[in-house]
Amino acid sequence: MKQCGFFILILILSGCTTSFERTQQVYLLNSDVPIMDGSDEKVTSIVVIDKILLAEYLMRPNLVMQVDGNQLYYSDMDLWAENLQTSIHRTLLAWLNEYAEDTRFVAYNAPEAAAGQKHLVVSIEHFMPTDKGTVISNGQYWLIEKGQPSNQVSQQSFALNSTLSQEGYSHSVTQLAKQLTQLSAQIVADVESQ
């Protein structure tokens, strides 16, 4: 009987000392992108989207938050499901083709890339939530004729800012994805106005 009581006491004490451990959360950036249509009916030009240029601090799998103006916080529990560079590229590619009327955007590693006369280079400096309740994305993009930097057609900057209405990284990721749709619309308008 003493052994049974001792065993129950051990179980009770071990239950009191265990704490709830938060599990890792993994986020997809491009879960809601449109399915790309391969029809070429109205396509008059092909634009190749080069590999996305990301600021070095964004190359980690951890989600990052800007705190106190110039300090960054990397979450150990909130991670990107795939390489952010690849995820942004796929998301932009899908939305660019969704918005474009007479331009077809193709990936730099696609077979159709050889037919592209123009290249789109996108550089992202900031892509994160802040402790001020906002999500920011900014950087530049260039449209280059025949893939040669000396033949630059246009350079544009972008700065997108959204207010968060909910707490947590899940809502932040949703807002970041929406900002990529806004950026896609801006790029298409620039490309197709030339």
Phi, psi and omega per residue, in radians:
M1 nan -0.665 3.117
K2 -1.061 -0.680 -3.123
Q3 -1.141 -0.688 3.130
C4 -1.124 -0.777 3.110
G5 -1.119 -0.698 3.099
F6 -1.113 -0.720 3.128
F7 -1.107 -0.750 3.117
I8 -1.126 -0.708 3.101
L9 -1.066 -0.749 3.110
I10 -1.081 -0.767 3.117
L11 -1.076 -0.754 3.139
I12 -1.117 -0.813 -3.139
L13 -1.129 -0.700 3.139
S14 -1.191 -0.550 3.083
G15 -1.186 -0.556 3.134
C16 -1.320 -0.462 -3.069
T17 -1.611 -0.238 3.123
T18 -1.385 2.473 3.127
S19 -2.058 2.737 3.111
F20 -1.234 2.165 -3.141
E21 -1.842 2.128 3.139
R22 -1.216 2.362 3.133
T23 -1.592 2.793 3.130
Q24 -1.155 2.490 3.059
Q25 -1.937 2.341 -3.097
V26 -2.096 2.315 -3.002
Y27 -2.090 2.403 3.006
L28 -1.727 2.318 3.106
L29 -1.446 -0.611 -2.985
N30 -1.905 0.667 -3.108
S31 -1.313 -0.369 -3.094
D32 -1.969 0.402 -3.111
V33 -1.334 2.634 3.103
P34 -1.228 2.684 3.068
I35 -1.340 2.280 -3.080
M36 -1.305 2.349 3.108
D37 -1.639 2.263 -3.092
G38 -1.566 0.176 -3.099
S39 -1.264 2.482 -3.098
D40 -1.971 0.386 -3.027
E41 -0.972 -0.895 -3.041
K42 -1.867 0.156 -3.060
V43 -1.271 2.161 3.091
T44 -1.935 -0.281 3.097
S45 -2.605 2.680 3.095
I46 -2.016 2.276 3.103
V47 -2.060 2.216 3.130
V48 -1.571 2.228 3.079
I49 -1.610 1.949 3.113
D50 -1.227 2.963 3.112
K51 -0.990 2.369 -3.121
I52 -1.172 2.345 3.075
L53 -1.649 2.075 -3.128
L54 -1.966 2.536 2.995
A55 -1.007 2.523 -3.053
E56 -0.950 -0.670 -3.082
Y57 -1.207 -0.251 3.114
L58 -1.596 -0.009 -3.063
M59 -1.429 0.038 3.129
R60 -1.568 2.760 3.104
P61 -1.324 -0.245 -3.108
N62 -1.335 2.468 2.969
L63 -1.243 2.528 -3.056
V64 -2.111 2.604 3.081
M65 -2.310 2.417 3.078
Q66 -1.491 2.185 3.128
V67 -2.232 2.606 3.106
D68 0.910 0.655 3.054
G69 1.408 -1.003 -3.061
N70 -2.227 0.183 3.141
Q71 -1.810 2.519 3.136
L72 -1.980 2.457 3.067
Y73 -2.040 2.142 3.077
Y74 -1.735 2.178 3.116
S75 -1.419 2.298 3.060
D76 -1.453 -0.275 -3.051
M77 -1.837 -0.212 -3.104
D78 -2.083 2.010 -2.998
L79 -2.242 2.693 2.999
W80 -1.327 2.463 -3.130
A81 -1.242 -0.482 3.107
E82 -2.495 2.947 3.119
N83 -0.853 2.227 -3.075
L84 -1.101 -0.646 3.108
Q85 -1.030 -0.818 3.127
T86 -1.176 -0.743 -3.112
S87 -1.114 -0.762 3.097
I88 -1.120 -0.720 3.136
H89 -1.043 -0.844 -3.136
R90 -1.107 -0.714 -3.133
T91 -1.138 -0.842 3.107
L92 -1.059 -0.782 -3.127
L93 -0.990 -0.817 -3.136
A94 -1.109 -0.820 -3.104
W95 -1.258 -0.621 3.082
L96 -1.044 -0.791 3.130
N97 -1.216 -0.496 3.083
E98 -1.176 -0.716 -3.091
Y99 -1.486 -0.454 -3.060
A100 -1.227 2.499 3.097
E101 -1.799 -0.806 -3.085
D102 -2.145 0.247 3.124
T103 -2.117 2.462 3.030
R104 -1.967 2.219 3.103
F105 -1.745 2.296 -3.133
V106 -2.240 2.686 3.123
A107 -1.279 2.649 -3.129
Y108 -1.046 -0.446 -3.107
N109 -1.809 0.221 3.117
A110 -1.500 2.655 3.106
P111 -1.013 -0.558 -3.119
E112 -1.271 -0.183 -3.074
A113 -1.056 -0.524 3.140
A114 -1.128 -0.434 -3.126
A115 -1.476 -0.143 -3.081
G116 -1.318 2.260 3.093
Q117 -1.616 -0.310 3.141
K118 -2.179 2.581 3.077
H119 -2.125 2.463 3.071
L120 -1.885 2.159 3.099
V121 -1.971 2.179 -3.139
V122 -2.060 2.213 3.108
S123 -2.053 2.165 -3.106
I124 -1.958 2.117 -3.138
E125 -1.607 -0.725 -3.137
H126 -2.314 2.406 -3.136
F127 -2.766 1.422 -2.997
M128 -2.953 2.848 2.959
P129 -1.425 2.873 3.081
T130 -2.162 2.879 3.096
D131 -1.321 -0.006 3.108
K132 -1.620 0.103 3.119
G133 1.436 0.483 3.108
T134 -2.243 2.915 3.000
V135 -2.160 2.329 -3.099
I136 -2.164 2.513 3.001
S137 -2.451 2.241 3.044
N138 -2.671 2.841 -3.118
G139 2.844 -2.640 3.134
Q140 -2.466 2.861 2.974
Y141 -2.519 2.605 -3.124
W142 -2.198 2.502 2.978
L143 -1.899 2.083 -3.037
I144 -2.029 2.283 3.118
E145 -1.341 2.257 3.082
K146 0.963 0.448 3.048
G147 1.241 0.166 -3.127
Q148 -1.805 2.101 -3.137
P149 -0.985 -0.500 3.132
S150 -1.250 -0.259 3.137
N151 -1.819 0.647 -3.098
Q152 -1.030 2.310 3.120
V153 -1.604 -0.841 -3.123
S154 -2.724 2.668 3.045
Q155 -2.275 2.295 3.141
Q156 -2.312 2.631 3.035
S157 -1.877 2.731 3.044
F158 -2.423 2.554 3.084
A159 -2.549 1.867 -3.097
L160 -1.957 2.415 -3.080
N161 -2.453 2.182 3.120
S162 -2.182 2.528 3.078
T163 -1.547 2.363 3.110
L164 -1.473 2.305 3.093
S165 -1.794 -0.098 3.109
Q166 -2.394 2.782 3.084
E167 -1.563 2.790 3.020
G168 1.808 2.742 -3.120
Y169 -1.194 -0.510 -3.111
S170 -1.022 -0.826 3.113
H171 -1.174 -0.636 3.109
S172 -1.085 -0.749 3.131
V173 -1.103 -0.705 3.087
T174 -1.049 -0.750 3.137
Q175 -1.186 -0.664 3.091
L176 -1.096 -0.715 3.104
A177 -1.099 -0.706 3.097
K178 -1.115 -0.650 3.116
Q179 -1.133 -0.564 3.074
L180 -1.193 -0.545 3.057
T181 -1.202 -0.665 3.090
Q182 -1.126 -0.753 3.109
L183 -1.086 -0.709 3.121
S184 -1.057 -0.773 3.112
A185 -1.078 -0.701 3.116
Q186 -1.126 -0.765 -3.132
I187 -1.127 -0.789 -3.138
V188 -1.054 -0.776 3.131
A189 -1.042 -0.723 3.127
D190 -1.176 -0.796 -3.102
V191 -1.132 -0.801 -3.044
E192 -1.437 -0.128 3.056
S193 -1.526 -0.160 -3.119
Q194 -1.481 nan nan
